[in-house]
């Protein structure tokens, strides 16, 4: 685990004083369970669909070294307070700007997972900042990834050439095998939460990364702005003439950009309905073509808790990552209370009972969730249970 972290910290070519400052800052931030870095992940292997058989002869001998099996780690419930962690983003951006680094971000480390760069055994979370003028190289990889926009406006992600402007509350997908890049042409920094199924792909020995040839990219005509929304953003209506597969991966949503304003208005329009006793008013983000989860591995949702609303306890075989987009409240996980407010991020590990409470008696709260339930459903291992008002345990439909 230590090797995994060390390989991402800082580029050794950085000036020694910058390296030293990053080391110092990282030590200071360690009690917050975050890991500061300025380097993107190095490719672990070549893309399988590039080149011939030579990859079979280039596997280093040490890849076959027999190692003792790793201990079994279980994710713990944990909440990262935004007010604690956000200052480190600005410090990284100051010390090691993107001009000579790959990333300005920190990764969240679940304290139950032995220092691994993951918040559950399937999910990695980073929080990134891109300052005005930043332009990160375009690349693609096997892990699915998403951006949940936490700053108000400014910045963008490109997905297969489609420019997705980043506004607060937006969910931008970069499915496996799509070319994607990030940048900021605006006046204010953009800050977002990156979520990836990286640890899962890592365990499946399925990670590769490819950098795009900048000369080739400059000459390639990308789709126009809002391409995916124009084609797939009207519920229940999809064109029959457009290829739905984006990139070289399979099974992902062709709609890349779910806009925060649409998400909020959809939730608010439903707020007068009864909803679910376990989730309040919850919507799933789906592949508009077939209604499946946006990724084969991870499902995304948003939920609105009405003023003072308290949900009933529920537990699942899946783990869920939450980010508070609006409001204040708490989630009780395995009997312990985790208070959240704007931009706080927290983990409800698999198998643990949890219930949500909106503490505000006069305002809604909105949580975004990411769950590995789709993966468990495909494996035949998803189960969900709830407690009724009288305390009986009931099986809930997946
Ligand atoms: Fe990426």
Boltz pocket constraint, residues with backbone or C-beta under 6 A from the ligand:
constraints:
  - pocket:
      binder: B
      contacts: [[A, 139], [A, 140], [A, 141], [A, 145], [A, 180]]
      max_distance: 6.0
